[in-house]
Amino acid sequence: MSDKDKDKKGSFGAGADKLRGAVEKAKEEAQKRQQQQKLDELRKKQAARGSNRLRHPVGRRPPPAQRPHPLVAATAAAASALSDDQKSKLNSLRSSFDSVNQDAELGDLYREIGEIDNQLTNLPLTLDTLRGRGFVHSGNLEKALDKLDEEGTRFGRNSRRGYRGSRPFEHRSGCARTAVQPTRAKTHGRAPHPSGSGD
């Protein structure tokens, strides 16, 4: 073969390779276009489904409008109808009632009762175990149990005494409610209840 024939054959081979590459690129682009068209169609269908859902809601209602609570409105009306003297009395009664509530809170007492109760529950079990093992120190635990029992009794007396001490404050707060009741009844547009408790 001559050099000219080789050059012709080489140029045809290079041209064929270029042609093959162009055909493959065209096929890839056609596949990409088809995939893009399918994606576009799917998106359109999903958008149409979404708009149908928005147009035809099933079983959904808008939430009802919020209305002011009648008790809050009545309390505000009652407070505005009070005179300055009544407002000052009401404020002093509220402050004394708050202080009575703080004094009457028995949270600490209940916590101490719970601790004593836990100790009373656990000590007999520990005592039984020690007796089963034959320890000499079980006598000390019995003394501790008796001491805790005495503390529980004393604590019960003190808590009852504290409860009795809070009764006058409860009576005063009841009197204060009775004193404010006619004013509240006027603001609600009704006569006061004969017993003094309007509600």
C-alpha positions, 0 to 999 in steps of 0.5 A: 500500500502506498502512503497515499492509500494509507492517508486516505484510509486514515482520514476515513477512519478519523472521519468515521470515529467523528461520525460515531461520536456525533451519533452517540452524542445525538442519542444521549441528547435525545434520551435526556430530552425524553427524560426531561419531557417525562419529568415535566409531564409528571410535575404537571400531573402532580401540580394538577393533583395538588390544585384539585386538592386545594379546590376541593377540601374534604371535611375541613372547616375553618376554625371558629372565631375566638370569642372573649371569655365571659368570666374575664369580661365580667371580672373586668366590668366588675373591676371598672364599676368599683369605687376607689375605696372599694378597690383599695379594700379589695387590693388589701384583701387580695394581699392578705389572702395571698399571704395567708395562702403562702403561710398555709402552703403545706408543701414542706410539711408534706415533703417531711411527712413523705421522708418520715413515711419512707424511713418508717417503711424501710426501717422495719425491713432492715430490722427484720434482715438484721434480726435474721442475721443476728446482729447486736445493733438491731436494738439501735434501729428499734430505738431509731424507729421509736424516735421516728414514730414520735417525730411523726406524731409530733409532726401530725400535731403541729400540722393540725395546729397550723391548719386550725390557725389558718381558719380565721384567714379563711373566714376573713376571705369568705367575708371579703367575698361576701362584701364584694358580692353585691357589687359583682351582682350589680355589674352582672345585672342581677340581685345578690344571692340571699346567702351572700354567695352569688354564684 
